[in-house]
Amino acid sequence: MSTAKDGDTVRVHFSGTLTDGTIFDSSTKDRPLEFMIGEGHLLRGFEEGVIGLSVGESRTIHIPVKEGYGLRDEGLVAKIPREHLPEGIEPKEGKKFKAQTSKGELIIKIIAADEKEITIDANHDLAGQDLTFEIELTDIVSPKK
């Protein structure tokens, strides 16, 4: 029986939880997640957690903060004048939008808004969190040749 290895395109079902047990993402009610191991589109620890699994096999992996989305950076939270908000973006708490920055494209979340200012946060929603994933390999779509 073959096992998943670097370069394989695979499908997995997963459930991601925080330390307190809160589920932050899951594929179990949808189609499995398909990706190529080693391509770097997912957290490295997640991809590495699939290596060595056979179809139908499951594994629980833990990804500490520093290997996940990093620590929260309060320098990524800022107040801006309401008129500096990009055109077409509703200044509503919880609203997210993309912005080009010196660090590349970031997802910005509005965390507060009043008549004069908007408070924005460019931290990833999972920054500062240890992550646990239950992963089940459902298919090896195309093994690396």
N, C-alpha and C positions, 0 to 999 in steps of 0.2 A: 504494500500500500504506500502510495507516495505521500510526502509531507510538503507543506508550504515552505518555500525558500525565497531568498532575495531574488527579485526579478519576476516572480510569478504574479499573474493577475488573479486575484482571489475575490470571493464573496464571503462576507461574514455577517452574522447577526451580532449585535452588541447591546449592552446596557451600561451606561455610565452613571456612576453615583459619586456623591460627595461624602466626606467623612461622617456627616450626620445621617446618611442614608438617602438623602434627597436624590431622586433621579433627575439628571440634567439633560440627558439625551438617550434615545433608544431607537433601534431599528426593528424591534420585535413585532410591531404592528404594521410595518411597511415592508418594502423589498429589502433584501440584504444590501449592505454597503459593498460596492465593488471598487477595488483599487489595485495598483501595482505596488508590491512590496519594494521599498527602497526608493520610490519616486520622490518621496519627501512631501507629499500633500497632506499627510496626517502627522500627528505627534510621533516622533521617532519611537518612543516606548510602546505605542499602540502597534505600529508596524512590526517591531521586533517581537511583540507578544504573539503574533500570528505564526512566526517562523517555527517550524517543527511540528505544527498541528497537522493532523490528518483530517480528512473530511468527516464531519460529525463529532469531532473532538472539541472540547471546551477548555478554557483556561481563564483564571482570574488574574489580572495584572494591576499593580499599583504604580501610579506615576506621581512622584512627589512634586511639589510646587515648582521647584527650580528646573525640573525636566518637562513640566507641563507648560503653562502659560506665564510662568514667572511670578514674582512678587508684585503686588499692587504698587504703582508708582504715583504718588500724589502729585508729582510734577505733570502728570497727564490729565489732571483735573484743572479746569480753568473757567473763569467768568469772562464772558465776552459781551460787548454791547449787542443788543437785540438786532440792530441793523447790520451786524457783521455775519449773521447767519446766512448761509447760502440761499439764493433765491429759490423759492418753491418748497422750502423746508418749513413745515409747521412747527412753531416753537412750543412743543408739547412734551411734557415729562414722559420719558420712556421711548421717545422717537429716536431712531437710529438713521445715520446717513454716512456716506463715504466721503472722505476728504483727503486730498493730496497734501502730504507734509514732507518735511525734510527727511523723515524716516520711511517714506514711501506712503502707499495708500493705507489709511486707517479707518476702522469703523468707529464713529463717534456716537456717543449716546447722550441725549439731553437728560440731565438728572434733576434740573430745576429751571423754572422760568418765571420771570415777573415782567412788569411793563417795560423795564429798562435793560435787564441783563438776562443772559442765558448761562447756566452752569453746564459745562460739557465734560465728559469723561471719555478718554481714549484708551483706557485699560480694557483688556479683553474681559468679558463677563466672568470668566473662570480664573482670572488672575488671582493669586493668593490662595488657591485651593489645591489640596491634594486630591487626586482623581483615582477612582477604581473602575475598571472595566471588566465586565464578564463578556468574553468573546467566544463565539462558536463559529468554526470554519464550516461553511455550507457547501463551498465548491472551489476547486482550483480551475478557473476558467481557461487560462492558457499558461502552461508551465513555461519557464524560461528555457529556451533552446540552447 
